[in-house]
Structure formats: C-alpha cells, structure tokens
Amino acid sequence: SPQLPDGQVLPLPSVILGELGKDPQNATVCFYGHVDVQPAKKEDGWNTDPYTLTEIDGGHLFIRNLYGRGATDNKGPVLAWINAVETFRALQLAMPVNFKFVIEGMEEAGSLGLEKLLEEENQSFFSDVDYIVISDNLWLSNKKPALTYGSRGNACFCVEVK
C-alpha cells in the first residue's frame, strides 16, 4: 500500500485477474483495462448526472449514446471485451484465443501496486501470455475508435509543496 508524504498509508483496491480458455493450440491474449475515473460534477458541464449511466437516443434506429463518467475511459472498453466473450459463448462459437483479463481500479492515480502484482504473477498467471492488448483509449470521433499499437514507459513524481 502506498504511503503519502504525511505518513498516512492508503489501502489499494483489488486488481481482478480473470481467464477463460486454456487451449494449447490457441494464442493467449491478455486484455488490460481500468474501471476508476477522474472526479466529475454536474456543474462541470454534464447534461446528466456523471455517475449515473444515461442512455440517450442518438437520432438513428440503431444508435444509442451512453453518457456517464468512465463510459469511454475506461469502463466501456472493458465491458466491450467482456461482451465479445459473452457473444462467442451465446452463439456457441469456439473461442479464437485464450483470454486473460487484468482489470484494475487505480489507473487514474498511476496504477499504484500494479507493477508489484505484475512482478509477482509473472511466472504464474502471465507465464503463457502471447499478446497484450491495452484497452485504454478514447475514440477519435463518433466513427473512428483509437487503436494504440505501442506504448513507452511512464515517469511518476510526488511533489510536496509547503
């Protein structure tokens, strides 16, 4: 657990590790996503309560817009992968890959504790992972999702001003 500059120790939320499929003929893909969000208030410009997912007609028979904090960053993308797995199962289709999921609740605060968990699970949970999909990005427009195909390291700092 992280320690604040004043010495206070904060408990970390759990990280969810999930897996589905262990077919040795299939590649294993690990999907990462987070479910925490930045703070928001209705007076920040929201037309609806930011913490109540609200469905609004998109003006087309098949288009419904979802408004709520985290709908695009990053609860929606996490749910999209889970819905994809659910669809394969509902249609009784063979899974094209083995799935592993890492879902955390600290990304907006720098993923505190995640590095330690990854190191601890490197030789067990992650030992058979062939590919990693970081599903944490915004759509570029209503019709163009973003596809992140590479990332670099991060630098984190703690600054205390007196």
GUTORBA-798493 format. One line per field, with one value per residue: x, y, z of N, C-alpha, C, O in turn; residue number from 0. Coordinates in steps of 0.05 Angstrom, whole numbers, padded with zeros to 5 digits. Example, Ala and Ser with C-alpha at 12.3 -4.5 7.8 and 13.67 -1.06 7.14 Angstrom:
<sites>
nX: c(00264|00257)
nY: c(-00114|-00045)
nZ: c(00156|00142)
caX: c(00246|00273)
caY: c(-00090|-00021)
caZ: c(00156|00143)
cX: c(00264|00258)
cY: c(-00066|00001)
cZ: c(00156|00157)
oX: c(00285|00268)
oY: c(-00066|00023)
oZ: c(00169|00161)
num: c(0|1)
</sites>
This chain:
<sites>
nX: c(00017|00009|00046|00032|00061|00055|00057|00012|-00019|-00048|-00100|-00100|-00144|-00170|-00142|-00170|-00160|-00172|-00189|-00203|-00208|-00159|-00135|-00083|-00071|-00087|-00069|-00053|-00084|-00078|-00119|-00119|-00150|-00181|-00224|-00232|-00244|-00235|-00251|-00316|-00367|-00435|-00440|-00394|-00405|-00436|-00494|-00524|-00527|-00462|-00447|-00487|-00503|-00529|-00574|-00583|-00622|-00592|-00610|-00616|-00641|-00611|-00574|-00552|-00533|-00488|-00480|-00438|-00392|-00333|-00353|-00327|-00274|-00254|-00290|-00327|-00295|-00273|-00319|-00334|-00298|-00312|-00365|-00355|-00333|-00377|-00413|-00389|-00395|-00451|-00467|-00446|-00396|-00329|-00276|-00230|-00181|-00144|-00167|-00144|-00153|-00138|-00161|-00164|-00167|-00139|-00115|-00122|-00095|-00043|-00035|-00021|00012|00004|00050|00080|00045|00045|00098|00098|00062|00085|00111|00070|00008|00016|00050|00039|00023|00016|00005|-00010|-00064|-00076|-00129|-00146|-00164|-00187|-00242|-00231|-00268|-00340|-00342|-00292|-00253|-00197|-00135|-00087|-00022|00027|00068|00104|00149|00131|00137|00134|00119|00122|00103|00112|00088|00104)
nY: c(-00024|00046|00100|00164|00230|00251|00207|00175|00114|00085|00039|-00006|-00016|-00079|-00117|-00146|-00209|-00249|-00308|-00345|-00402|-00450|-00472|-00504|-00498|-00448|-00379|-00339|-00283|-00225|-00178|-00112|-00065|-00009|00012|00056|00127|00197|00252|00283|00333|00352|00406|00415|00414|00373|00344|00307|00267|00253|00205|00168|00123|00141|00130|00157|00172|00167|00190|00156|00093|00049|00071|00087|00131|00130|00162|00180|00181|00151|00120|00119|00120|00084|00044|00028|00006|-00038|-00068|-00079|-00119|-00160|-00167|-00186|-00236|-00259|-00260|-00297|-00342|-00345|-00354|-00403|-00410|-00429|-00405|-00359|-00347|-00357|-00324|-00273|-00229|-00166|-00124|-00063|-00015|00033|00064|00117|00141|00129|00074|00048|-00002|-00039|-00053|-00084|-00128|-00149|-00165|-00205|-00242|-00257|-00306|-00341|-00329|-00297|-00326|-00355|-00317|-00291|-00244|-00176|-00132|-00067|-00038|00019|00075|00133|00147|00173|00200|00199|00156|00134|00093|00094|00062|00037|00019|00014|00031|00071|00076|00101|00159|00176|00223|00251|00308|00353|00410|00463)
nZ: c(00000|-00015|00014|00037|00033|00085|00117|00122|00106|00051|00034|-00022|-00078|-00100|-00154|-00210|-00236|-00289|-00327|-00387|-00421|-00441|-00485|-00516|-00569|-00583|-00584|-00527|-00503|-00467|-00437|-00417|-00373|-00340|-00286|-00255|-00247|-00265|-00220|-00223|-00232|-00239|-00251|-00280|-00332|-00350|-00378|-00356|-00295|-00277|-00254|-00262|-00309|-00369|-00420|-00484|-00540|-00603|-00649|-00692|-00716|-00696|-00662|-00600|-00549|-00495|-00434|-00382|-00328|-00344|-00385|-00435|-00420|-00373|-00372|-00412|-00456|-00427|-00416|-00468|-00485|-00450|-00466|-00518|-00509|-00483|-00526|-00562|-00531|-00524|-00577|-00583|-00605|-00621|-00581|-00606|-00584|-00523|-00466|-00422|-00368|-00340|-00295|-00265|-00212|-00204|-00243|-00257|-00217|-00225|-00226|-00178|-00142|-00183|-00213|-00177|-00170|-00222|-00226|-00186|-00207|-00254|-00268|-00262|-00269|-00316|-00347|-00394|-00431|-00496|-00524|-00509|-00499|-00490|-00469|-00467|-00484|-00520|-00565|-00630|-00659|-00671|-00705|-00709|-00675|-00629|-00638|-00602|-00613|-00591|-00536|-00488|-00432|-00366|-00325|-00258|-00207|-00141|-00111|-00059|-00032|00010)
caX: c(00000|00025|00048|00031|00084|00050|00060|-00013|-00018|-00074|-00104|-00104|-00166|-00162|-00139|-00183|-00146|-00191|-00181|-00222|-00195|-00132|-00129|-00055|-00070|-00094|-00053|-00065|-00084|-00084|-00131|-00117|-00168|-00186|-00252|-00234|-00249|-00228|-00275|-00333|-00391|-00454|-00434|-00371|-00415|-00451|-00523|-00536|-00511|-00439|-00444|-00509|-00501|-00554|-00576|-00598|-00626|-00573|-00622|-00617|-00654|-00593|-00553|-00559|-00509|-00486|-00467|-00432|-00364|-00320|-00365|-00307|-00247|-00248|-00309|-00339|-00277|-00271|-00344|-00335|-00284|-00329|-00388|-00346|-00331|-00405|-00425|-00379|-00407|-00480|-00470|-00433|-00373|-00303|-00261|-00207|-00157|-00149|-00169|-00136|-00161|-00128|-00179|-00155|-00182|-00120|-00100|-00123|-00076|-00016|-00034|-00006|00011|00002|00077|00087|00028|00055|00123|00091|00047|00099|00117|00047|-00015|00024|00071|00032|00012|00030|-00001|-00024|-00080|-00082|-00154|-00150|-00160|-00211|-00249|-00222|-00293|-00362|-00339|-00264|-00240|-00168|-00122|-00060|-00006|00052|00069|00130|00149|00120|00153|00116|00131|00106|00113|00100|00093|00099)
caY: c(00000|00070|00118|00192|00245|00256|00182|00160|00091|00081|00012|-00006|-00033|-00104|-00120|-00170|-00225|-00269|-00322|-00362|-00418|-00459|-00489|-00500|-00492|-00420|-00359|-00327|-00254|-00212|-00152|-00094|-00042|00001|00020|00081|00151|00223|00264|00300|00344|00360|00434|00415|00415|00349|00347|00286|00260|00239|00178|00151|00117|00150|00124|00177|00166|00180|00200|00135|00069|00031|00086|00097|00142|00126|00184|00175|00181|00126|00105|00115|00117|00061|00022|00018|-00013|-00063|-00082|-00088|-00145|-00180|-00173|-00202|-00264|-00267|-00265|-00322|-00364|-00346|-00366|-00429|-00410|-00435|-00381|-00358|-00345|-00359|-00296|-00266|-00202|-00151|-00101|-00050|00009|00054|00075|00147|00150|00119|00045|00041|-00030|-00057|-00064|-00106|-00151|-00160|-00180|-00228|-00261|-00260|-00334|-00358|-00320|-00285|-00343|-00364|-00296|-00286|-00217|-00159|-00111|-00046|-00027|00044|00098|00147|00147|00197|00212|00181|00133|00125|00086|00096|00036|00041|-00004|00015|00050|00075|00076|00124|00170|00186|00240|00260|00334|00363|00439|00474)
caZ: c(00000|-00016|00037|00030|00045|00113|00131|00121|00088|00038|00023|-00051|-00087|-00112|-00183|-00219|-00256|-00298|-00351|-00399|-00442|-00438|-00508|-00523|-00598|-00586|-00571|-00503|-00504|-00441|-00441|-00393|-00372|-00313|-00281|-00239|-00264|-00253|-00208|-00241|-00220|-00260|-00259|-00298|-00360|-00356|-00381|-00339|-00272|-00288|-00242|-00270|-00337|-00381|-00449|-00498|-00568|-00620|-00674|-00712|-00705|-00682|-00647|-00573|-00537|-00466|-00421|-00355|-00323|-00349|-00407|-00456|-00408|-00390|-00367|-00437|-00469|-00411|-00420|-00496|-00487|-00436|-00484|-00541|-00498|-00479|-00553|-00571|-00515|-00530|-00603|-00581|-00624|-00608|-00575|-00624|-00568|-00494|-00455|-00394|-00363|-00317|-00292|-00241|-00203|-00195|-00266|-00257|-00196|-00231|-00224|-00154|-00135|-00206|-00221|-00158|-00176|-00247|-00220|-00170|-00224|-00280|-00273|-00259|-00285|-00341|-00359|-00421|-00447|-00521|-00533|-00490|-00510|-00471|-00478|-00451|-00502|-00528|-00593|-00643|-00668|-00668|-00722|-00710|-00650|-00629|-00635|-00591|-00621|-00578|-00513|-00476|-00403|-00353|-00302|-00238|-00187|-00119|-00104|-00035|-00031|00037)
cX: c(00017|00025|00049|00054|00080|00051|00035|-00010|-00046|-00077|-00110|-00129|-00155|-00159|-00152|-00167|-00166|-00180|-00203|-00209|-00166|-00124|-00100|-00051|-00075|-00073|-00068|-00062|-00093|-00095|-00129|-00137|-00171|-00215|-00255|-00235|-00238|-00254|-00290|-00357|-00409|-00448|-00409|-00379|-00430|-00481|-00538|-00518|-00487|-00435|-00468|-00508|-00528|-00553|-00594|-00599|-00606|-00584|-00623|-00628|-00636|-00572|-00565|-00533|-00511|-00470|-00463|-00402|-00352|-00332|-00345|-00279|-00251|-00267|-00321|-00321|-00274|-00295|-00346|-00321|-00300|-00353|-00380|-00344|-00360|-00418|-00415|-00392|-00437|-00485|-00457|-00411|-00347|-00288|-00236|-00181|-00165|-00148|-00158|-00143|-00147|-00145|-00172|-00170|-00164|-00106|-00100|-00105|-00048|-00013|-00017|-00010|00010|00029|00085|00071|00038|00080|00117|00078|00062|00104|00093|00024|-00007|00043|00065|00021|00029|00027|-00015|-00039|-00086|-00106|-00160|-00144|-00187|-00217|-00241|-00246|-00315|-00359|-00311|-00254|-00210|-00157|-00093|-00043|00022|00051|00098|00127|00137|00139|00132|00131|00112|00118|00098|00108|00086|00099)
cY: c(00025|00086|00147|00206|00250|00230|00165|00138|00086|00052|00014|-00023|-00058|-00101|-00146|-00184|-00247|-00283|-00340|-00376|-00425|-00478|-00484|-00494|-00462|-00402|-00349|-00297|-00243|-00184|-00136|-00072|-00033|00011|00044|00105|00176|00235|00281|00310|00353|00389|00437|00416|00390|00356|00327|00282|00244|00210|00160|00148|00123|00144|00145|00170|00181|00190|00181|00110|00052|00045|00096|00107|00138|00149|00177|00174|00153|00110|00100|00110|00108|00038|00011|-00001|-00040|-00080|-00093|-00115|-00166|-00187|-00189|-00231|-00275|-00275|-00292|-00345|-00367|-00359|-00393|-00431|-00416|-00408|-00381|-00356|-00352|-00330|-00295|-00236|-00191|-00126|-00089|-00025|00032|00068|00105|00158|00139|00089|00036|00012|-00049|-00069|-00087|-00131|-00164|-00176|-00206|-00250|-00268|-00290|-00352|-00349|-00311|-00303|-00352|-00343|-00291|-00257|-00202|-00136|-00091|-00031|-00002|00068|00109|00143|00173|00213|00192|00156|00121|00119|00089|00068|00042|00016|-00003|00035|00050|00075|00102|00134|00182|00202|00246|00287|00344|00393|00448|00504)
cZ: c(00000|00009|00027|00043|00075|00130|00130|00100|00077|00029|-00007|-00058|-00100|-00142|-00190|-00241|-00264|-00323|-00361|-00422|-00436|-00461|-00517|-00553|-00603|-00573|-00546|-00504|-00478|-00447|-00415|-00396|-00344|-00310|-00263|-00258|-00249|-00241|-00228|-00225|-00243|-00269|-00276|-00327|-00368|-00358|-00365|-00315|-00282|-00277|-00245|-00300|-00349|-00411|-00462|-00528|-00585|-00646|-00697|-00700|-00688|-00665|-00621|-00561|-00507|-00455|-00392|-00352|-00327|-00372|-00430|-00444|-00379|-00385|-00392|-00451|-00454|-00416|-00449|-00498|-00473|-00453|-00508|-00532|-00495|-00505|-00564|-00557|-00521|-00557|-00605|-00602|-00608|-00604|-00593|-00610|-00539|-00483|-00427|-00391|-00338|-00316|-00265|-00235|-00194|-00219|-00265|-00235|-00201|-00228|-00200|-00147|-00159|-00213|-00203|-00164|-00202|-00243|-00205|-00187|-00250|-00287|-00270|-00278|-00313|-00357|-00387|-00439|-00472|-00529|-00510|-00505|-00488|-00481|-00461|-00468|-00509|-00557|-00605|-00653|-00663|-00684|-00723|-00682|-00652|-00625|-00627|-00598|-00610|-00555|-00502|-00446|-00392|-00331|-00283|-00217|-00165|-00110|-00079|-00033|-00003|00036)
oX: c(00038|00005|00066|00066|00100|00046|00036|-00001|-00066|-00059|-00122|-00134|-00132|-00173|-00147|-00161|-00176|-00164|-00220|-00199|-00151|-00109|-00094|-00030|-00069|-00060|-00092|-00039|-00114|-00081|-00137|-00142|-00164|-00228|-00277|-00229|-00234|-00276|-00279|-00367|-00399|-00451|-00403|-00362|-00437|-00491|-00562|-00495|-00491|-00422|-00470|-00511|-00548|-00535|-00616|-00578|-00604|-00568|-00629|-00625|-00645|-00555|-00584|-00512|-00532|-00447|-00481|-00387|-00361|-00322|-00347|-00263|-00252|-00261|-00325|-00330|-00272|-00293|-00357|-00331|-00302|-00361|-00395|-00352|-00365|-00434|-00431|-00400|-00447|-00505|-00457|-00408|-00345|-00288|-00222|-00160|-00188|-00131|-00162|-00140|-00144|-00143|-00174|-00184|-00172|-00086|-00079|-00100|-00032|00010|00000|-00032|00015|00031|00095|00082|00039|00084|00129|00083|00051|00101|00095|00021|-00020|00052|00083|00009|00053|00046|-00029|-00027|-00100|-00104|-00178|-00123|-00208|-00199|-00244|-00245|-00311|-00372|-00307|-00247|-00199|-00169|-00077|-00050|00039|00035|00114|00105|00133|00154|00115|00154|00087|00142|00073|00132|00064|00095)
oY: c(00025|00086|00154|00196|00253|00231|00141|00143|00084|00041|00033|-00043|-00058|-00085|-00167|-00171|-00262|-00272|-00350|-00363|-00408|-00497|-00462|-00484|-00452|-00410|-00350|-00287|-00251|-00168|-00146|-00061|-00048|00017|00052|00103|00175|00228|00292|00296|00359|00394|00459|00418|00387|00371|00330|00292|00222|00194|00139|00167|00111|00152|00150|00162|00206|00198|00188|00105|00041|00032|00111|00094|00141|00154|00168|00168|00134|00088|00079|00097|00125|00015|-00014|-00023|-00061|-00104|-00114|-00133|-00189|-00210|-00206|-00249|-00298|-00294|-00307|-00366|-00390|-00373|-00406|-00452|-00409|-00391|-00401|-00363|-00354|-00314|-00313|-00221|-00205|-00109|-00102|-00014|00048|00082|00118|00182|00139|00080|00018|00002|-00073|-00093|-00107|-00153|-00189|-00197|-00227|-00274|-00283|-00297|-00376|-00359|-00317|-00295|-00357|-00349|-00287|-00246|-00213|-00124|-00098|-00014|-00003|00080|00096|00136|00194|00238|00171|00135|00101|00137|00088|00052|00052|-00006|-00019|00053|00032|00073|00121|00118|00198|00195|00246|00287|00343|00400|00442|00517)
oZ: c(00013|00024|00010|00062|00090|00154|00138|00077|00093|00017|-00016|-00044|-00110|-00155|-00178|-00261|-00246|-00338|-00345|-00441|-00426|-00457|-00525|-00561|-00624|-00553|-00545|-00506|-00467|-00460|-00394|-00417|-00325|-00330|-00256|-00282|-00225|-00250|-00247|-00207|-00265|-00293|-00286|-00345|-00392|-00343|-00360|-00314|-00293|-00290|-00232|-00315|-00342|-00425|-00453|-00539|-00582|-00664|-00719|-00676|-00668|-00653|-00621|-00563|-00494|-00464|-00378|-00370|-00314|-00378|-00443|-00456|-00361|-00393|-00394|-00459|-00466|-00421|-00453|-00512|-00483|-00454|-00517|-00547|-00502|-00506|-00574|-00569|-00523|-00561|-00626|-00615|-00585|-00621|-00594|-00621|-00532|-00491|-00411|-00410|-00318|-00333|-00244|-00253|-00177|-00214|-00271|-00235|-00182|-00226|-00203|-00146|-00155|-00220|-00212|-00164|-00203|-00254|-00211|-00183|-00266|-00310|-00275|-00300|-00333|-00379|-00403|-00460|-00470|-00541|-00494|-00523|-00469|-00499|-00444|-00467|-00506|-00573|-00592|-00656|-00652|-00678|-00737|-00667|-00673|-00610|-00643|-00588|-00618|-00555|-00507|-00435|-00406|-00320|-00291|-00210|-00169|-00103|-00078|-00032|00008|00056)
num: c(0|1|2|3|4|5|6|7|8|9|10|11|12|13|14|15|16|17|18|19|20|21|22|23|24|25|26|27|28|29|30|31|32|33|34|35|36|37|38|39|40|41|42|43|44|45|46|47|48|49|50|51|52|53|54|55|56|57|58|59|60|61|62|63|64|65|66|67|68|69|70|71|72|73|74|75|76|77|78|79|80|81|82|83|84|85|86|87|88|89|90|91|92|93|94|95|96|97|98|99|100|101|102|103|104|105|106|107|108|109|110|111|112|113|114|115|116|117|118|119|120|121|122|123|124|125|126|127|128|129|130|131|132|133|134|135|136|137|138|139|140|141|142|143|144|145|146|147|148|149|150|151|152|153|154|155|156|157|158|159|160|161)
</sites>
